Amino acid sequence: ALGARVAIEVSEGGTKRMIHQVVSSGSSFGGNSLQLEIGLGKAEKINNITVTWPSKKAKPQKFSDVAINKVYYIKEGKEISPVNYTPSPFKKQDHEHMHHNH
């Protein structure tokens, strides 16, 4: 949901740290996806994710047992659910030089 605040507690090198993100359209025209892609740095584990919804009626939701390098779908008032996702890594290819004959 637009305006939701996401707090992720991770373990990194034996210490805990927090990562905070806000769901936004990223542009004034709403052309960007509302999907968050959150870099965890050198974190070894996600301890929990807390979502604070923009609706004042909704209570914050806390999720644990969330794996690193996975995609999840979270909807207000529902359980977190994994999404089947196959990443498409960018491969550096040999550059072919094009020669133009005039």
N, C-alpha and C positions, 0 to 999 in steps of 0.2 A: 504494500500500500504506500502510496505517495506520502512522504513525511514520516514514515516509520523509522525509528532509531534502532540500530543493531549494534549490540556490544558483544564482542567475542573474547572470552578469556582463554588464553593459550599458555602452554608450558613450553619454555625455551631454555635449554641449558640449566635445568633445575629450578628456574624461577618462573613466576607467573607474570603475564603482562596482558593488558587490555588493548583491543583494537575497536575503534568506534567508526561507524558509517551511518549515513542517513540516505534513505531511498529518495531519489529525486529524478526528474526527467532529464536533467543534464542540459536542457535547452529551454528557451522561452516558448518554443513551438511544440514541445512534447514529442520531438522526433526520435528520441533515444529510448531504448528499452529500460524497463524498471528493474531489470535483473542486476543484482550486485555481484561483482567479481572482486573478492577481497583477498589481497595478498597477505600471507601469514608469515613472510620472512623465513626465519630458520626454526619456526615452531615445530616441535615434535608431536604435539597433541593439542586437540581442541578440548578444553575442559567443559565449556558450556557456551551456548549462544542465548542471549536474552534479547527479545524483540519487544520494544515499547511502541505500541500502535498509536497512530495519531488520534483515534477516537477516544474521547475521555471516558466512554463507557467500557472500553476494553481494558482488561488487566494485562500487564506485561506477561509474556510467556517465556519460559526458560526451557531450553532443550539441551540434553547431554547425549553422550554416545554418538557424537557426530564425527565422521572420518574426515581426514585431510584429503585434498585433491578430489573432492566429489561435488556433485551438484544436487541441491535439495530444493524442494518446493515448500514454501511456508505460507499458509493462509490463516488469517486472523481466526482464532478460536479452534483451529484444527491442529492435528499432529503434524510434525515434520515428516516429509516423505521424500525418499531418494528419487532422482530423475535419471533415467538411462541416458547417458551422454558419452559420446566418443569424441575426445578432443582431436582437432585437426592441427597437428604441429606444422609450423611453417618450416619448410626445408630450404636451405640456401642452395640454389642451383647454380651451375656454371653459367656464366653470362655468355650468350652468343652475340657476337658482334655482327651487326647487319651493315653491309656495304651497299651504298646507293650509287648506281651508275647514272650519270647525267648525260 
